[in-house]
Amino acid sequence: MPLSVGDKLGFYEILAPIGAGGMGEVYRARDPRLRREVAIKVLTETIARSGAWERFEREARAASALNHPNICAIYDVGEADGRPFLVMELLEGETLGVHIGKKPVETAAALALARQIVDALEAAHSKGILHRDIKPGNIMVNARLHIKVLDFGLAKQMTAAETDDTLTLESLTAAGTVVGTPHYMAPEILQGQPADARADLWAFGVVLYEMLSGRRPFNGPTMFEVSSAILREPAPALPAGVPSGLRAIVERCLAKKPEERFQNAAQIRSELEGLPSGAAHKFGTDRGKRWLWAAAAAIVVLTAGLVWQVSRSKQPPGTAFQPSSNQEANANFALAMQFQRGQNDIPKSQELLERALALDPHFAEALRYHAFNYAIEILNGYVNDTNLLYRAEEELGRAAQEEPGLDDVHSALAAVYLMQGRKELVPAQLDLALVRNPLADEALLWREIYHWQNEERAQVKELAQGLLDRAPLLMPARMFLSDTLRTEGDLPGAILEQQRILEQAPLNISGVSLLNLSYLDSGQLEKAEALLEEKRPAFAGNFMWREARALLLAVQGKRQEALQTMDQETLKFAAAAFPSTLAAAEFYAVLQDSSKAIEWLERAYRNGDERVDWFRRDPRLASIRQDPRFQVIINSIEARRKQRQQK
């Protein structure tokens, strides 16, 4: 019996039906404990009555361990009133199948989507989880071309009678089974042979073919004819406009023999990264990188408070935001800005913004700040849940729809995309911001970040000086300037700029972290300790402060205290924000733990940190520079840079 609006399923309140499929019915619901909306999939009675539920529950719990920006998160699995259900991330947008059906997917867009799908597969396969039913209907895409893959690991618990066009027996990996949607099944599955991750890569190839051509490569009126085509016929030629590099990737994915395909998703990702992303752009085209740490430093522009007043003073007439028609919502918004700008009290600001949005869900400026505050809480070291960035993206998208002329949304989206590692989407947002307002300080700041990441120090200094001449309180510009001075050896100049940051904003944790590094580089350990002790009352529970403290303790030789301070939650933050990934590598290098230091340096490189000159000179990495694995990382960075220069 279908659920109705207002019904309860355990803790969850049903808000609206979303749809139904072979697995069951899907509802929009609210989790009152965490104050968030979720999607709940109530499974069919057939599953509930069969012995498959226990197996399905185990699979769901395993899949819930996947924490990746391109995988739909599973929050909970349970049973209420005899109804088994899954609680999942609520996604906006449409399935890739619907998206493909509306209009042809341009090559650049197909490439951006393909990279995300491969990233999701690589993340799941690395955990030993196969998808088993990759198809456009199991991939959600939103208006900003961000994808989420659904139902990882769940397909094998379905039976043929419980699906639409998905045929499934008990286990993919055992011989004699058929799992997946017929048009996307790999030949070995149709032949009842054992299958592995390469079957997912075949299905990815079919999806990529479909995006590039608008049709499936293997078709027919019956499953017999579809199966025969998959087993015996080559895929029809792709349209003439598809680049040869993409053609080669599709052809290799669709090799009939698994050993002739790509052997893992990482190989496909490497090939995709080597392809041009489409139109050239004045800001550059670094591909497939994870820029979270670079964007994180810049996005703290929000914490400066007065920066927004400076930025708005530069806007051309007519771009100011529209207040709400609800005066109480406006009052809550104004009060939220007092807490945000005057006291830097983000939790209180967020509470007031939620009140404003409850009164007026279409209040674009409140949406923008509410979204950005998620990022601030991550960047300033108070939370380490990067899934909040995707909620920020959704709210910024709503803000753009509610008020298309709200220029700051484009810079905000650019920042969030950078934090998500989706750099291919950033240039268009910066163009939109700068076309409407050539003096948009935030958008100009991103250009400084590009140069900083590439160690182009002269350009960083030039851009920083121009920004600071117009907006002296634009602290991120001063942060990048100071860090450039530090890494080129001008420690007195770096310390002077960082002290200016803390004079303007004593509770700016990024400024504290940077000044701590400069003190360590210059051997002023007593000053570093005094700085962190002074800030302890404000930041003792802050991840960034804990990381800075742990690094100081390591340099001081206090190994056990250092390891206790750099706990697992702090390391989780280090993996997700600002240059903290490199700081973790430095931490372990100082402690002479070469394996962990190399592991974190490699992670920093994978996150997009390519400051090879600094890696060679960083005093805290001295203990690993003779390690052959260090040189492998350096060679990889230089090869990637050379590859970009050739394109």
Secondary structure by P-SEA (a helix, b strand, c coil): cccccccccccbbbcccccccccbbbbbcccccccbbbbbbbcccccccccaaaaaaaaaaaaaacccccccccccccccccbbbbbccccccccaaaaaaaccccaaaaaaaaaaaaaaaaaaaaaccccccccccccccccccbbbbcccccccccccccccccccccccccccccccccccccccccccccccaaaaaaaaaaaaaaaaccccccccccaaaaaaaaaccccccccccccaaaaaaaaaaaccccccccccaaaaaaaaaaccccccccccccccccaaaaaaaaaccccccaaaaaaaaaccccccccccccaaaaaaaaaaaaaaccccaaaaaaaaaaaaaaacccaaaaaaaaaaaaaaaaaaccccccaaaaaaaaaaaaaaaacccccaaaaaaaaaaaaaccccccaaaaaaaaaacccaaaaaaaaaaaaaaacaaaaaaaaaaaaaaacccaaaaaaaaaaaaaaacaaaaaaaaaaaaaaacccaaaaaaaaaaaaaaacaaaaaaaaaaaacccccccaaaaaaaaaaaaaacaaaaaaaaacaaaaaaaacccaaaaaaaaaaaaacaaaaaaaaaaaaaaacccaaaaaacccccccccccaaaaaaaaaaaaaaaaaaac
